[in-house]
């Protein structure tokens, strides 16, 4: 059924390609048996699609990154990953690539230049674009290949990634494995057009449609495109037509597929057809095929024995320490005496400039941050000083840019991604929650990304430009969260965030940008992440707050000079400085947790619970919380003032002190 054109390929190469397909097929057949025995928990079969993974991997250089999907076992085997490590990975053992923390192909290995997928389809496309950007910035003549399935082409990440890659001319091949079905939904119900490759045309992208079951077509096509892209960087979209002969995963079966379609594609089996071709060409004999299968079977059994010797993961003692990449923070103090007064917004600018000067691999990305200088003018003049390569205007596509940040991190770069407003981060939520925050925990890859978040209300901007979004991320392990309340802390904490190899959500209150000044040293200095600051000391009550709440608390305490309070500015929300909180509460015996965010579901609830659990014997009154109303942030001045918790905080504070 499949017609092959040998061209000038050597017998050796033909045999290599055959071996490259046969081994993953035989592994999969064994895995299906082990699945029925309960040795592995789940399997996403790529049987019938081996030509794509094998052809692509052989077409690329070993040092070029591939971002495969869950049916691309051939990518891993053709990069010569020891089989026992793969078997341990699928059995959730420590000797796998994720130490039992994830399954299937949800892992990466920089040693083999492979970055696996997450379950949220399309997310890896942006990561691949980030790797390609790193190659381009480093002037490396390399190409990256990012796989997706036909179902993933409907995801927003797919379109955002293609658009950015096209605008920036990134050296990447986006490869669609069109196997006919997204679980049970046929392609015809996902896209009202003839070809999936047509999706690339709207982005001004070169596209190709090839037979994904023809190993020679896949190999030759990808090899030619890769050679071309290395010379002339640009994205290319390739649609590989193939078919999924098994279910989406084994439990789902294939009853929804017409039998005649199964029969038709069975005749196009990439291994059977290529075997027949090689026999006809006298490139291999039946005896050699039998011997090869025998050797593969022996190898698989031997590697399974190695995997079986390792016990399942039972020790959870390292879990908490696996959330963040460990590093030794730099701590530099600076004397505020004789330092000039500068605004909060100037402190952010100064911190970014220092970071850019100190680290030539720091890349800034965001909407309108280059020529325009950003909507708040924080990066005004940066493009002229540091160049368009490091100060990058982005299309309006938060998800792709955040994923690109992870890809840059894989290539050894640091990125700062500016959300124009913190409210807009919802469009990139998946990349933050499921890629940036979990990457190090899952397979040891740090996400060296700072996400700047102009946040908060009290500016009359309404429901979509005034939200306090920090609680959305507080629940996600793996993220660090910084929220400075003044210019001095803002600069020092921003430089610490840039130093930190972990993903940092850096919250900047918009209402403080131009309304607040402080002595700001010109020289670089660092404030350690995870350390709160005691703004005022007292014996009557502890006020635990952050951001604008600090200034509200100072104003109200000034109105009530008889109240002698400990005022603790958290500065960092994750990791939380619980020691400082407990020390203050145990000293005063009374506490009020205060923040601008809504009371319901706010971070204050967690802090109050910790205090109740660990300081109960020290309390002389109820743990009280003051927060905003449980409504969207209103626009009208009077409504917004009512929404904000400032007045309610004052009433609670007076009540608590008198308790």
N, C-alpha and C positions, 0 to 999 in steps of 0.2 A: 504493500500500500504506500509506503514512503519511498520517494525517489531521492537517491543520494548523488551528490556530485563530489567526487573525491578530490578534484583539482590537484594541487601539488602536495597534498598531505602525505607524510611518510607512513610506512607500515607501523612504525613505532608509535607515532601519534595516534593513529587509528585505534591501536590496541589500548593505549592509555585512556582514550575516551570511552572505549567499551568497558574497561575495568572500572573507570570512574562511575559509570552507571550501574554496573552489576553489584558492586559491594553495598551501596545503600539499599538497593532492592532486596538483597538477601538479609540485610540487617532488619529491614522493615518486616519482612516475612517472619523473622524470628520474634520481633517485638509483638506482632499480632498474636503469636502463640503465648508469649509471656503475659500479655494483657489478659488473655482468657484464664491464665493461671493466677492472676492477681499479683504478679511480680512487679508490674508497672501499673500506674493508676489510670492513664489516659494515653491515647495515641491519635495523632492527626496524620493520616497516611498520605504520602506523596507518590504512591505507586502509580506509574503511568506518566509521571512528570519529571523523571530523573534527567532527561536530556537538558532541561533548562538549567538546573543547578550545576550539573557537571560542565556543560558547555560554557556557562558564564565564568565559573571558577578557573577553568583552564585558559580562558581568553584573557584573564587579568594577570597582572604581576602579583607575586605573593605578598608584597608590601602594600597593595592597594585594598582599601576597605570594601567589604561586602556586607550589606544589611539584609539578611534573608528573612523569610517567613517560616511558619511552622511546618511546611511541607518541603523544605529545602535541605534535607539531611545531606544531600550530595555536596553542598557547600562545605559542610563541616568535615566530611570524610575526605574530600579532595584537597582540603588544607591540612591533611595528615594529623588531625587531632587523635590522640590515643583513644581507642574505642572504649577502654575500661572507664575513662573519665566521662565519656558520653553516657555509658550505661549507669554509672553512679549518679550522674545528673538526673536521669529519668527515674531513678529509684529514690531520689531525695537523700542521697548520702553525702557525707561531708567531703569526700574526695571528688565530688562533681564540681561544677563551676559556680554554684550558688550556695554551697554548704547546706543544702536542704531547704533553702529559703524560697526557691521557685522551681518550677518544673519545666518539662518539655524543652523548647529552644528559647526560653526567655532568659537568655544570658549573653554576655559578650566575652570575647577574649582578645585583648590587644596583641598578645603574642602571635595569634593567627590572623589578626586584622579582620575580625568578624564582630559585628554588633547585632545581637538578636533582637527580636521584636518584643513588644508588650501586647497584651490582648486587645488594646484599643487600636483598631486598625487605622493605618495611615500615619500614626505618630512617628514611625521610623523614617518617613520620607524627609521630615525636617531635620532630623539628626544627621542623616546622610548629607543633606545640604550644608550643614555646619561643618562636617568633615571636609567636604569639597571646598568650602570657603577657607578653611585652615590650609588646605593644599595650595589654594590660589594665593593667599597672603604670604605663605612661605615660599612661593615661586617653585613649588614642587610640581613636576610634570606628571601628575598622577590623576587617575580617574576613580570615581567612587560609583558603586552600583547599589541602588536601593530597590528592593523588591516590594511589590504589593500585589494583592489579589484583585479580581474584578470587582468584588464587593467593596474593597477599600477605596476604589476610585470615586465612590460617592461621598466619601468623608471629606469634611472641610480641610483637614490637614493635607490631603492629597492636592487639592487645588491651591491652597496657600503656598505649599512647598514648590509646586511647579511655577507659580507666579514669581516668587522671590528668586528662584534659580534662574528663571529667564531674564528677569530685570537685571540681575547681578552677573549673568553669564557664568554660572558656576559649572565646573567640570564634573558633571554627574550624569549617569544613565539611570533613568527611572524605568523599571521593568515591571510590566503588568503580566502576571500569570493568569490569563483568562481561561479558567477551567470550567466555565459554563454555569457554575452555581455559587451563590453566596449562601452557604448552608443549603437550604432547600429552594431559595429564590433564584430562578433563572436570570441570566444577564438581560434578557429581553424585558424583564420587569424592573430593571434597575437603570436602564439607560435607553432613551428613545432615539437611538441613532444606530447606524450600522456597525461602526467600529469604536471600540474603547479608545483607540489611539487618537481619534478625532478630538478628544478632550485636550490634547496638547496644542492643537492648531490655534485655539483661542488665545494661547499664551505665546504665540509666535515661535513655537518650538518645532524642531525637526522631529519627525515621527517615522516609525517603521512598524510593519506588521509581518510577523514571520511564523512559520510552523514550529511550535515549541516542542514537538515530538521528534523533530529531525535534528539529531545531535550535531551534524556537520553544519547545518544552516545556523543553528544557535551559536556555535563556536566561531564560525567565520564572520558572522554578522557582528557579534559583540566585539570580537578582536579588531575588526576594521573600524568600528565606531570608536573604540577605546583609543586606538592609535591616532585617529583624527582629533578626538577631544583633547588628548594630551598636547597636541600641537596648537589647536585652536579651542581654548576653553569655552564650553557652552553646554547647556543641558540637552539631552536627547531622550525622547520617550519611545520605548519599544514595547509593543504588545505581542506576547507569545501565546499563540492559540494552542491549547492543550485540553486535557479532560481529567477530571477527578474520578478514578475508578472505584474508590471507596467512599464511605460517608464523610461528611464534614469532620467528624470524629467517629470512632467506631460505633459508639452507642446510637448515633442518629441513623445509621443505615443508608440505603439508596433507593427505597421504595418509590420515592417521588420522581425517579429518573426513568423515562420510557425504556423498555428493554431493547428496542431497536437502536437507541442511541448508545447504550452500553455495548451492544454487539458491534456497532460501527467503529467505536473508538478502540475496542479490544483488538481490532485488526491493525490499529495504528500504534500498538505498543512499541515504545521507543527502543527497548532492549531486544525484543524478538526480531523486529525489523532490521536493526543494525547487525545483529548476529547473523541473520540470513545474508545480508550484504557482505559481511566480512568473509563468510564461508564461500560465497560466490566469487569474491575477489581473491580467494586463496590466501587471505591475510592471516587466517587462523583455521585450525582444524577442530573437528568435533571432540577429538581426544584432548586437545589443549583447553577447550571450553570446559570439559568435564573436570580436568585437573585444576583449572582456575576456580571452579565452583567448590571443589573439594577443599582447596586451600583457604578460600573465604570462609567456608563453614567451620573449619578447624580454628581459624583466627577468631571468629565470632565466639565460639564456645570457650576458647582459652581466655579471651578478654572478659567474658561473662563470669568465669571462675574467679578472676582477679577482683571483679566488682563484688562478687558474692562474699568474699572474705572480709569485706569491710562491714562493720556493724551499722545499722541505721542510726541517724542522728538522735541522741537522747539528751545530750548536755546543752542546756539553754543558757549557760552562764555568760556566754559571749554576746548574746543578743543585744543587750542594751548598749554595749560598747561598739557595736557594728553599725550604728545609725549614722554617725559622723566619721569622716576621715580625720584621724588624729593629726595634730600638728602643734608646734610650739608657737604660741602667739608672740608677736613683737609688741613690747610695751615701751612707748616713749612718752614721757611727760613733757609738758611745755608750760612755762611760766606765763600767766596771764597779765602780770604786772607790765605796764607800759605797752601792752599790745593794743593795736588800734581796734576800735569798735566796728564790727561788721554785722550785717544782717544774716539771718538764718540762711537765706538763699545764697548769699555770698560764701557761706561756710561750705555748702554743698559744691559750689563751683570750685572753691579752693581745694577741697578734698579730691574731686575728680581730676583736676589739673595735676596735683601731686601724684595721684595714682598713675596717670598717663605718663608723667615724666619718669617715674620710678620703674614702670613695667611696660616695656615696649611690646609686650604681647597682650596688653589690655585693649579690648575692642569695645567701643560704645555703639549701641544700636537702639533705635527708637524712631518714632514718627516725628518728622520735622526737626530733628536735633542737629542737623548739619548746617546748611546755609542759613536757615531761619533761626537756629540757636535754641530750639525748643519753645513750647508755648509759654514757658515761664522764663525763657532766656537764660537758663542755667548753663547751657553749652555754647553760648554765643562766642564766636571766634575760635572755637575748638577745631573746626574743619580746616581753617586756614593754617593753624599751628601744627596739627597732627595728621592732616591728610584725609582724603575720602575713604581710604582703606580702613582706617581705625575709627573714624567717626561716620557711621553709616545711617543715612536716611533709610527707613524701611517702608514698604507698603503697609496699609492698614491690615495687619495680619498677625495679631499677638501670638497665636499658637505656633506658627512657623518660626517666628523669631526666637521664642523661648526654646524650641527644639533645636534650632541652629546653635543656640548657646551651649547646649549639651554636646553637640557635635564638635564645636570649637574646643571644648574642654577635653574631649578625647584626643584632639591634636595638640594639646598642651597650651592652649590659649585661655585667657580669662576674659569673660564678657560681662558688661553691664547692660542690662536691658531696661530701658525706661518705659514704664506704662505712662501714657500721656496723662491719664488720671487713674487712680487705683481702681475705680469702678470698672474700667475696661479690662481688667485682668480676667474677668469671667470668660472672655473669649480665648484665653490661653490656659484655662484651669487644668485641663487634662495633662498638659506638658509639665506643669508645676507639681501636681499631686501624684501623677503616676510615672513620670520620667525623672524629673530633677530630684524629687525627694527620695525616691526608692532606688536610684541607680547604684549608689555606693553600698547600700545594704544588700542589694541583690547580687552584684558581681564585682564589687570593689572599684567601680569607676566613679570618681568624684565628679560632681556637677559644679564646676568652678564658675558659678553664675551669681551675680548680684542683680536683683530685680528691684529697681527704684519705684516707689509707690507714692506719688503725691496724693495725700489722703485727707479725709475728714471734712467736717462741715463748718458751720458758723460763718459761712461766706455767702449765703443766699443763692446757692447754685442748684438747689433742687435735688430730686431723688437719684439722678444719674451722675452727679459730679460731687457728691458730698458724703458718700457712704464711708463708714468705718468698716474695713474689710478684714482686719487682722484676725478675727475669730474664725474666719473661713479656713485659715491655714494653720491655726494653733493646734488643730486636731491631727495634723499630718506629720508623723515622725520623719526626721531627715531634713527638715527645713530649719534654718535659724531665722529668728525674727528680731529686728532691731527697730526701736522707735524713739529716737532722741527728741528731747523737749527744748533744746536750746542750741545756739550756734556752735559753742565750744564742743559740746558732745557730738553734734552732727558731723563735724569734720573728723574728730578723732575716731568715732565709730564707723564712719564711712571708709576710712583708710584701713581699719581693722577688718571690715567686711570684704574689702578688695584683697587683703592678704589671705583671708580664710578660704581654703579649698572647697568648702561646702556651699550649697545654695543658700543665699541670704536674702530674705525679704526685707527691704530697707524702707521703712515708712517715714515719710516727711509730711508734716502737717502744713497744708497750703495756707491756712490762716496765719501761720507763724512766719512764712517766707519773708514778707516785707514789713511785718509789724514788730519784729523782735530783733534787738541788737545785743551784742555781747562782745567782750574783749576776745579777740581771735588771734592767737599767735601765727606769725607768718610761716614758721618752720613746721615740718611734719611732726606729728605726734599721734599716738595710738591710745585709745581707751579700750580695755579688754571687753569683748563680748561676753555677756552672762553675768555682769556685775552691776548691781543697782547702785544708786547714789542717794545719800541722805541729804536732802535739801535743807531741812530744818530739824532741830532736835527738841524733843519735849517729853513730858512724863504723863500727860493726860490721855492721849489717844494716838493711835497710829493711822495715818492716811496713806494707803497704798494706791498709787496712780501712775500715769504715764502720759506723754504727749501734752495736749492742750489742758488735760486735767491738772497737770502740775501748776500751771499758771492760774487756773481757776481757784485751786486750793490756796495758793499764796494770797490771792486777792481776798478771799473769804477769811482767811486767818488774820489778815491785816485789819479786817473789819471787826474781828473778835480778839482783841489783844489778851483777853483773859484766858483764852484757850491755848494751852501749851502743848503743841503737837509734834510728833515725829512725822515728817513728810518724806516718804520714800518714793523716789522716781525710779521706776523699774528699769528704764532705758532698753533693756533686752527682755523680750517676752518668751523667747525660746532660744537657748535654755533659760529657764526661769531661776532667778536668784532666790531660792526658797530659804536659804540660810539667813539672808538679810531680812526677809519678811518675818521669819520666826523670831529672830533676835529682837526686832522692833516690837512685835506683838507681845512677847514675853516680858518686855520691859514696861509697856504701858497698860496691858490688860484689856484694852479696848481697841477696836479696829473698824475702819470703814474702808471698803474697797470701792474705788471711784474711777469710772472711765466714761468717755464720750460715747462709746458704742452702746447699742441697745442692751438693756439689762438682761433680757431673755437670751440665753445662749452666749452671752459675752464671756470674755476671759475672766472677769471678776468672779464668776460662779466657780470656776476651778480653784482660784486662789482662796475663796471663802471656804471651800470644801477642805482644802489642805490645812488651813488654819484651824477649822473645827476638829479635824482628825488629830492633828499633831500638837495643838496648843490649847486644847479644851480646858485643862486644869489651870491654865494661866489667865483665862478670860474672866473679866468682871462685868461683862455685858454681852449682848448678842452680836454676832458678826453681821455687820450691816453692809449693804451694797447700794451704790447710787449709779444709775446708768440712764441712757436715753429711753424714750418710750418705744414700745414694740410696734412701730409704724415705719413706713418709708420716711426718708428725710424730706420734710416739706420745704417749699420755696419761699413763701411769704415770711417776712421778717418776724412777725409776731408768732406765727405757727412754728417756725424753726426754733425760736427762743423757748417756746413751750416744750418742744421736742427734746431740747438739750437738758441735761440733768443738773445744771449749775445750781439753780434755786433749790431743787429737791435735796441736793447734796448739803447745802447750807443748813436746811431744816433738820436733816438727819444728823449732821455733825453736832448741832446744839443739843438735840435730843439725846444722843449717845453720851456726850460728855456729862450730861445731867443724870444719866441712868443710875 
